[in-house]
């Protein structure tokens, strides 16, 4: 149940956090625009081991810059920024200039309606190529099925969150690429209201999306399992277990009608069904323990 005391509270201090790696040219235009639109906001650039003049650009703009001696990953930059920020509301946006600073106000306005997280949802035109768009569409569909809520953009890095809620899940966030997926599923799992706000994303110059079947396929499978294990593993493992059980029954029926016997294939399929179900049961208990500290 959403309580009314959260509505219409424009006095909350806002921190805008931008993870950046070698994005000095984009930051030179982005930071002054953010200052002009949000003069009272705290702006933090987390320099993830840049080799360009990112720190000088931040100094000229009067922006706090947290520099790493080497690249730790996008998720690590997000965590560093969240720990250092003093605002009650955190806004995360990319430092490459793809996100429109004017959209920050729209996300904050939705947050004031009683949500704990508002995500900027990209359209199909905002995806980095057809391959990435198809993958993100599948992620959104799976997350929708798992949570029972419509997920419009699971992997968007442009979002506004309540700082105290977000910091509850810092220990869950990976140092790599999938912090948006992890944080979104964690909010849904903890029954924190999540909203989506359509945004326009600018295309970066000279960037194209190339499909690498092996690497991208493994990455896709990892995110699928991550979505499941972060929310409710049994919702994935029970259907998989049932599928193996039915395959075993079908194989047994076929072999019985043709040779009148039970084959090793049916036995292996049934055994796999039991093992998959037990793995899902254990995963469900581990997931419950992960969130117990936040109950």
C-alpha positions in Angstrom: 0.0 0.0 0.0 1.4 3.4 -1.0 1.3 5.9 1.8 0.3 9.5 1.1 3.1 11.1 3.0 5.5 10.5 0.1 3.5 12.5 -2.3 4.5 15.9 -3.4 7.7 16.3 -1.5 9.9 18.6 -3.7 12.2 19.4 -0.8 14.2 16.2 -1.0 17.8 16.8 -1.8 18.8 15.1 -5.1 22.2 13.7 -6.0 22.9 13.0 -9.7 25.5 10.3 -10.3 27.2 9.7 -13.6 29.5 6.7 -14.1 32.0 7.7 -16.9 35.0 6.2 -18.6 36.7 8.3 -21.2 33.6 10.5 -21.7 35.3 13.9 -21.4 33.8 15.4 -24.6 30.3 14.4 -23.7 30.7 15.5 -20.1 31.9 19.0 -21.2 28.4 19.5 -22.6 26.3 17.4 -20.2 27.6 18.9 -16.9 26.8 22.6 -17.6 23.3 21.5 -18.8 22.7 19.6 -15.6 23.9 22.6 -13.5 21.5 24.9 -15.4 18.5 22.6 -15.0 19.2 21.4 -11.4 21.3 24.1 -9.7 20.6 22.7 -6.2 21.4 19.1 -7.0 24.6 17.4 -6.0 26.4 16.2 -9.1 28.9 13.3 -8.8 31.0 11.9 -11.7 32.5 8.5 -10.9 35.6 8.3 -13.2 36.1 4.6 -13.8 39.8 4.7 -14.7 39.6 7.2 -17.5 42.7 8.1 -19.4 41.4 11.3 -20.9 40.8 14.7 -19.2 37.6 13.7 -17.4 38.9 15.0 -14.1 39.8 18.4 -15.6 36.4 18.7 -17.2 34.7 18.0 -13.8 37.0 20.6 -12.1 36.1 23.2 -14.6 32.4 22.5 -14.1 32.7 22.5 -10.3 31.5 18.9 -10.1 32.7 16.3 -7.6 34.8 13.6 -9.3 35.5 10.2 -7.7 38.5 8.8 -9.7 39.5 5.1 -9.7 43.1 4.2 -10.5 41.9 1.5 -12.8 38.5 0.4 -14.4 36.3 -1.5 -11.9 33.2 -1.7 -14.0 29.9 0.2 -14.4 28.3 -1.4 -11.3 31.3 -0.6 -9.2 31.1 3.1 -10.2 27.4 3.1 -9.3 28.1 1.7 -5.9 30.9 4.2 -5.2 28.6 7.1 -6.2 25.7 5.8 -4.1 28.0 5.6 -1.0 29.4 9.1 -1.5 26.1 10.8 -2.4 24.4 12.9 0.3 21.0 13.3 -1.4 17.8 11.6 -0.3 17.1 10.9 -3.9 19.6 9.4 -6.3 19.5 9.9 -10.1 21.7 7.6 -12.2 22.4 8.5 -15.8 25.1 7.7 -18.3 28.0 10.1 -18.8 28.1 9.6 -22.6 25.4 12.1 -23.4 22.7 9.7 -24.5 20.3 10.7 -21.7 18.6 14.1 -21.9 19.1 16.2 -18.7 15.6 17.6 -19.2 14.2 14.1 -18.5 15.6 14.1 -14.9 12.7 16.4 -13.8 10.1 13.9 -15.3 11.6 11.0 -13.4 11.6 13.0 -10.1 8.0 14.1 -10.7 7.0 10.4 -11.0 9.0 9.6 -7.9 7.0 12.1 -5.9 3.8 10.2 -6.8 4.7 7.6 -4.3 7.2 5.3 -6.1 10.6 4.2 -4.8 12.2 3.8 -8.2 11.4 5.4 -11.6 13.2 4.0 -14.6 13.6 5.8 -17.9 12.1 3.4 -20.5 13.7 3.5 -24.0 11.7 3.0 -27.1 12.8 0.6 -29.8 14.6 3.4 -31.6 16.7 4.0 -28.5 18.2 0.5 -28.5 21.8 0.0 -29.6 21.0 -2.0 -32.7 18.5 -4.7 -33.6 20.3 -7.5 -31.7 20.4 -5.5 -28.5 16.8 -4.5 -29.0 15.6 -8.1 -29.4 17.6 -9.2 -26.4 16.2 -6.4 -24.2 12.6 -7.2 -25.4 13.1 -10.8 -24.2 14.5 -9.7 -20.9 11.5 -7.4 -20.4 9.1 -10.2 -21.2 10.7 -12.6 -18.8 10.9 -10.1 -16.0 7.2 -9.3 -16.5 6.3 -13.0 -16.3 8.4 -13.4 -13.1 7.2 -10.4 -11.3 3.6 -10.1 -12.5 4.2 -6.4 -13.2 4.8 -4.9 -16.7 8.6 -4.3 -17.1 9.1 -1.8 -19.9 12.9 -1.5 -19.7 14.9 -3.9 -17.5 18.4 -2.8 -18.5 18.0 1.0 -18.6 20.7 2.8 -16.7 18.7 6.0 -16.4 16.7 5.9 -13.1 15.7 7.8 -10.0 15.6 6.0 -6.7 15.1 6.7 -3.0 18.6 6.6 -1.5 17.8 4.6 1.6 16.0 1.9 -0.4 18.7 1.7 -3.0 21.5 1.3 -0.4 19.8 -1.7 1.0 20.8 -3.7 -2.1 24.4 -2.4 -2.7 25.8 -5.8 -1.5 23.8 -7.5 -4.3 25.0 -5.3 -7.1 27.7 -6.7 -9.4 30.7 -4.7 -10.4 29.9 -5.3 -14.1 27.2 -4.5 -16.6 24.0 -5.8 -15.0 23.4 -3.4 -12.1 20.1 -2.2 -13.6 18.7 -5.7 -13.8 19.8 -6.6 -10.3 18.4 -3.4 -8.7 15.1 -3.6 -10.5 14.4 -7.2 -9.5 15.5 -6.5 -6.0 13.0 -3.6 -5.7 10.2 -5.8 -7.1 11.2 -8.7 -4.7 11.0 -6.3 -1.7 7.7 -4.9 -2.8 9.0 -1.4 -3.4 6.9 0.4 -6.0 8.6 0.8 -9.4 7.4 3.0 -12.3 8.5 3.5 -15.9 8.7 6.9 -17.7 9.2 6.9 -21.5 12.4 8.7 -22.5 14.2 9.6 -25.7 17.8 8.3 -26.0 20.3 9.9 -28.4 22.4 7.6 -30.5 26.1 7.8 -30.0 28.2 8.7 -33.0 30.1 5.9 -34.6 28.6 3.1 -32.4 27.2 0.0 -33.9 25.9 -3.2 -32.4 27.6 -6.4 -33.4 26.1 -9.8 -32.5 28.7 -12.3 -31.1 26.8 -15.5 -30.9 28.9 -17.3 -28.3 29.7 -14.3 -26.0 26.3 -12.7 -26.3 24.5 -16.0 -26.0 26.3 -16.8 -22.7 25.6 -13.3 -21.5 21.9 -13.7 -22.3 21.6 -17.0 -20.4 23.4 -15.5 -17.4 21.0 -12.6 -17.3 18.0 -15.0 -17.7 19.1 -17.0 -14.7 20.0 -13.8 -12.7 16.5 -12.5 -13.3 15.0 -15.8 -12.0 17.2 -16.2 -9.0 16.8 -12.6 -7.9 13.0 -12.8 -7.8 11.6 -16.3 -7.5 13.8 -19.2 -8.7 10.9 -21.7 -8.6 9.0 -19.8 -11.3 11.8 -20.8 -13.6 12.9 -24.2 -12.2 9.4 -25.7 -11.8 8.4 -25.3 -15.5 11.8 -26.6 -16.5 11.4 -29.6 -14.2 7.9 -30.2 -15.5 9.1 -30.1 -19.1 11.7 -32.8 -18.4 9.2 -34.9 -16.5 6.7 -34.7 -19.5 9.5 -35.5 -21.9 10.3 -38.6 -19.8 6.6 -39.6 -19.9 6.5 -39.1 -23.6 9.6 -41.1 -24.2 8.4 -43.9 -22.0 5.0 -44.0 -23.8 6.8 -44.2 -27.2 9.2 -47.0 -26.1 6.5 -49.0 -24.4 4.3 -48.9 -27.4 7.1 -49.9 -29.7 9.2 -52.2 -27.6 7.2 -52.8 -24.4 10.0 -51.7 -22.0 11.3 -48.8 -20.0 14.5 -47.3 -21.4 17.4 -45.4 -19.8 16.3 -42.3 -21.6 13.1 -42.0 -19.7 14.8 -42.7 -16.4 17.4 -40.0 -17.1 14.7 -37.4 -18.0 12.8 -38.2 -14.8 15.9 -37.9 -12.8 16.8 -34.6 -14.4 13.3 -33.4 -13.5 13.8 -34.2 -9.8 17.3 -32.7 -9.7 16.1 -29.4 -11.4 13.2 -29.1 -9.0 15.5 -29.6 -6.0 18.0 -27.1 -7.3 15.1 -24.6 -7.6 14.0 -25.4 -4.1 17.4 -24.7 -2.7 17.7 -21.5 -4.8 14.4 -20.3 -3.5 15.6 -20.7 0.1 18.9 -18.9 -0.7 17.0 -16.0 -2.3 14.8 -15.7 0.8 17.9 -15.5 3.0 19.4 -12.8 0.7 16.4 -10.5 1.4 15.9 -11.4 5.1 18.2 -8.6 6.2 15.9 -6.1 4.5 12.6 -7.4 6.0 
